Amino acid sequence: MFKAVHYTRVEAEEVEEGGAKGVSVRWLIKKDDGADNFAMRLFDVEPAGYTPLHSHSWEHEVFILDGQGSVLCGDTETKVSPGYVVFIPPDMRHCFKNTGKGKLRFLCLIPCKE
C-alpha cells in the first residue's frame, strides 16, 4: 500500500497518559497504512511541556526538527535543537522537555506493535 500525504492532513492527538503536559502526536505512518516494521510519529511539545518519564521494551530513533529542549535518558540529560538525532535504547527511562519559547517538534520512529 502506498501513502503520500501532507503531515497537516494527519490528525493530531493530545497525549494525556502518564502525566504528559502540552504534547500532541500525529501517527504519520502506522500499521494501518501497511507499515509492518516501523511507525513514524510527529510530536509537538508546547513551551514548558514534556512527555512522561517512561520506559518500554522497544527502541526509539528521534530527529529534532524545531525548537529547543532536553532529553532525559537514564541518568543523562542532554540539550537538543534542530538537527540533533537521538537514539533511546530499549528499557531506558526517558522523556523530552521543551526548554524554549516556541514548539519543540520531532520525528520519532518505533517498531510497529501487534
Secondary structure, DSSP 8 states (H G I E B T S, - for coil): ------GGGS--EE--GGG-EEEEEEEEE-GGGT-SSEEEEEEEEEEEEE---B--SS-EEEEEEES-EEEEETTEEEEE-TT-EEEE-TT--EEEEE-SSS-EEEEEEEE---
